[in-house]
Amino acid sequence: MAEPQIVAETEVHRRHVRLRIPVGVEIDGVRYVTDDWSVGGFGVNAELPGRRPGDRFTVRLFLPFEDFEIVLPVDCELVYVTEDGGRFGCRFLGLSKGQLELFRFVVDAYLSGEIVGAGDVLAVVARAGEPARLRPLLEEEGGGLRRWLGHAALALAAVALLGLAGLGIWQRWFVIETEDAVVWTPLVTLEAPLAGKVVAGPRKPIYAPGDVVARIEALDERVVFLESPCECAVVNWKTLPGQYAAPGDPVLVMADANEPLVVRARLPVRDALRLEVGQRAQVWLPGEDEPRLAQIIRIDFGPDLARLGAGGDPGPRRVLVHLRPDRPFDFDRLGSLVRVRFL
């Protein structure tokens, strides 16, 4: 069987050496073969339906060997899709120390001209740990000492693989992480006091207390003004200008621009019970490579009255956890979806 050809590209502008080796990647249950990858990310000549640049998701990376393959769950971000949709590229997010060491080991082995199979892996590990003074002896005698070192290398490789498996188990069962989180602040809803047409007031990025945000024009020519209760920004119109609202209908939602933005995450009860106020966390914002540090300020185990009043099966209960960032968020981050990992 012909050995696969390996090509290492010399590219000045890239941070990582990129290799053309047959590494598999599984996205949304579909397995692809990469043609271009490094410790920074990978590229695939195929279509990726249902995803757009900027999407973040977890993939399963398959590192092939002769007798087995190593499977790693890795978080990544879709960086680009070609105009014809026939190729896409992703970058890795938050690789662990163990994953980085494994990637570098495979890259070094390929660049040194060795095909990484089960036996080759053990041979490289053995040579990396051999004292220089023993190599001539191994070359001359090649007897029991070589076999002894081979067994030792096998044991080291087994320990390394068990360590990687243990790391995956640890992350699966002991690390609490969620993508059901949003940048949030307390909101105020302005309601229609009487029936009439909604008319928008002067548009402003921030309304001072008492500023007219909208008015309700009743059929009997009465007019009622809806005023800003604070230095607020309009988040959403519940009843669009020009439409008619009944008494008590929500017209618009506003957020206090002076209130610091927080993160509100939703977690299963079993995970929330393992957290406590004051605990630290990492928050990944869209467009930022490095996480921001935050602290839990409230864990809300109270009843969800809206769910209880809806009738039927409310489904699995989730707990709201509020976190305050160490460095305040800009106000335009309100509503951004984020990923949170609790430390």
Solvent accessible surface area in square Angstrom, and as a share of the most:
residue,aa,sasa,rsa
1,M,232,1.04
2,A,94,0.73
3,E,117,0.52
4,P,62,0.39
5,Q,158,0.70
6,I,53,0.27
7,V,76,0.43
8,A,48,0.37
9,E,34,0.15
10,T,135,0.78
11,E,68,0.30
12,V,137,0.79
13,H,181,0.81
14,R,95,0.35
15,R,217,0.79
16,H,64,0.28
17,V,70,0.40
18,R,42,0.15
19,L,0,0.00
20,R,101,0.37
21,I,5,0.02
22,P,62,0.39
23,V,3,0.01
24,G,7,0.07
25,V,0,0.00
26,E,43,0.19
27,I,1,0.01
28,D,90,0.46
29,G,64,0.61
30,V,80,0.46
31,R,124,0.45
32,Y,25,0.10
33,V,100,0.57
34,T,3,0.02
35,D,41,0.21
36,D,9,0.04
37,W,2,0.01
38,S,0,0.00
39,V,21,0.12
40,G,21,0.20
41,G,2,0.02
42,F,2,0.01
43,G,2,0.02
44,V,3,0.01
45,N,99,0.51
46,A,29,0.23
47,E,121,0.54
48,L,17,0.08
49,P,106,0.67
50,G,83,0.80
51,R,67,0.24
52,R,181,0.66
53,P,79,0.50
54,G,43,0.41
55,D,45,0.23
56,R,48,0.18
57,F,16,0.07
58,T,76,0.44
59,V,1,0.00
60,R,107,0.39
61,L,2,0.01
62,F,9,0.04
63,L,2,0.01
64,P,50,0.32
65,F,24,0.10
66,E,122,0.55
67,D,109,0.56
68,F,78,0.33
69,E,72,0.32
70,I,18,0.09
71,V,57,0.33
72,L,10,0.05
73,P,66,0.42
74,V,3,0.02
75,D,32,0.17
76,C,0,0.00
77,E,20,0.09
78,L,0,0.00
79,V,75,0.43
80,Y,86,0.33
81,V,52,0.30
82,T,50,0.29
83,E,188,0.84
84,D,120,0.62
85,G,20,0.19
86,G,31,0.30
87,R,48,0.17
88,F,0,0.00
89,G,2,0.02
90,C,7,0.04
91,R,65,0.24
92,F,17,0.07
93,L,9,0.05
94,G,57,0.55
95,L,30,0.15
96,S,24,0.16
97,K,156,0.66
98,G,22,0.21
99,Q,13,0.06
100,L,48,0.24
101,E,95,0.42
102,L,20,0.10
103,F,0,0.00
104,R,126,0.46
105,F,50,0.21
106,V,6,0.03
107,V,14,0.08
108,D,88,0.46
109,A,4,0.03
110,Y,19,0.07
111,L,78,0.39
112,S,74,0.48
113,G,66,0.64
114,E,50,0.22
115,I,49,0.25
116,V,7,0.04
117,G,0,0.00
118,A,15,0.12
119,G,47,0.45
120,D,49,0.26
121,V,18,0.11
122,L,44,0.22
123,A,40,0.31
124,V,30,0.17
125,V,38,0.22
126,A,21,0.16
127,R,103,0.38
128,A,89,0.69
129,G,62,0.60
130,E,25,0.11
131,P,60,0.38
132,A,80,0.62
133,R,189,0.69
134,L,36,0.18
135,R,106,0.39
136,P,71,0.45
137,L,60,0.30
138,L,8,0.04
139,E,138,0.62
140,E,141,0.63
141,E,119,0.53
142,G,36,0.35
143,G,25,0.24
144,G,41,0.39
145,L,63,0.31
146,R,116,0.42
147,R,159,0.58
148,W,158,0.56
149,L,30,0.15
150,G,34,0.33
151,H,126,0.56
152,A,35,0.27
153,A,2,0.02
154,L,93,0.46
155,A,55,0.43
156,L,108,0.54
157,A,14,0.11
158,A,45,0.35
159,V,98,0.56
160,A,59,0.46
161,L,68,0.34
162,L,128,0.64
163,G,44,0.42
164,L,30,0.15
165,A,55,0.43
166,G,34,0.33
167,L,55,0.27
168,G,26,0.25
169,I,100,0.51
170,W,138,0.48
171,Q,66,0.29
172,R,157,0.57
173,W,153,0.54
174,F,113,0.47
175,V,39,0.23
176,I,14,0.07
177,E,64,0.29
178,T,14,0.08
179,E,100,0.45
180,D,58,0.30
181,A,4,0.03
182,V,37,0.21
183,V,1,0.01
184,W,50,0.17
185,T,0,0.00
186,P,69,0.44
187,L,82,0.41
188,V,57,0.33
189,T,64,0.37
190,L,24,0.12
191,E,97,0.44
192,A,2,0.01
193,P,76,0.48
194,L,23,0.11
195,A,56,0.43
196,G,2,0.02
197,K,70,0.29
198,V,0,0.00
199,V,32,0.19
200,A,37,0.28
201,G,14,0.14
202,P,88,0.55
203,R,230,0.84
204,K,93,0.39
205,P,120,0.75
206,I,69,0.35
207,Y,9,0.04
208,A,46,0.36
209,P,85,0.54
210,G,40,0.38
211,D,34,0.18
212,V,52,0.30
213,V,1,0.01
214,A,0,0.00
215,R,79,0.29
216,I,0,0.00
217,E,53,0.24
218,A,13,0.10
219,L,160,0.79
220,D,86,0.44
221,E,156,0.70
222,R,141,0.51
223,V,68,0.39
224,V,45,0.26
225,F,111,0.46
226,L,15,0.08
227,E,94,0.42
228,S,3,0.02
229,P,69,0.44
230,C,23,0.14
231,E,74,0.33
232,C,0,0.00
233,A,10,0.07
234,V,46,0.26
235,V,67,0.38
236,N,70,0.36
237,W,63,0.22
238,K,113,0.48
239,T,15,0.09
240,L,99,0.49
241,P,61,0.38
242,G,48,0.46
243,Q,90,0.40
244,Y,139,0.53
245,A,4,0.03
246,A,49,0.38
247,P,87,0.55
248,G,41,0.40
249,D,52,0.27
250,P,58,0.36
251,V,0,0.00
252,L,0,0.00
253,V,11,0.06
254,M,0,0.00
255,A,0,0.00
256,D,32,0.16
257,A,30,0.23
258,N,105,0.54
259,E,76,0.34
260,P,80,0.51
261,L,8,0.04
262,V,15,0.09
263,V,0,0.00
264,R,70,0.26
265,A,0,0.00
266,R,87,0.32
267,L,2,0.01
268,P,25,0.16
269,V,52,0.30
270,R,173,0.63
271,D,26,0.13
272,A,1,0.00
273,L,122,0.61
274,R,117,0.43
275,L,14,0.07
276,E,117,0.53
277,V,96,0.55
278,G,31,0.29
279,Q,39,0.18
280,R,86,0.31
281,A,0,0.00
282,Q,42,0.19
283,V,0,0.00
284,W,13,0.05
285,L,0,0.00
286,P,60,0.38
287,G,71,0.68
288,E,39,0.18
289,D,90,0.46
290,E,133,0.60
291,P,39,0.24
292,R,29,0.11
293,L,82,0.41
294,A,0,0.00
295,Q,55,0.24
296,I,2,0.01
297,I,60,0.30
298,R,120,0.44
299,I,28,0.14
300,D,51,0.27
301,F,92,0.38
302,G,31,0.30
303,P,95,0.60
304,D,48,0.25
305,L,135,0.67
306,A,84,0.65
307,R,71,0.26
308,L,114,0.57
309,G,69,0.66
310,A,82,0.63
311,G,53,0.51
312,G,76,0.73
313,D,130,0.68
314,P,66,0.42
315,G,35,0.33
316,P,117,0.73
317,R,84,0.31
318,R,76,0.28
319,V,1,0.00
320,L,45,0.22
321,V,0,0.00
322,H,3,0.01
323,L,0,0.00
324,R,114,0.41
325,P,11,0.07
326,D,81,0.42
327,R,145,0.53
328,P,102,0.64
329,F,14,0.06
330,D,100,0.52
331,F,66,0.27
332,D,125,0.65
333,R,56,0.21
334,L,42,0.21
335,G,46,0.44
336,S,25,0.16
337,L,131,0.65
338,V,7,0.04
339,R,14,0.05
340,V,0,0.00
341,R,58,0.21
342,F,11,0.05
343,L,106,0.53
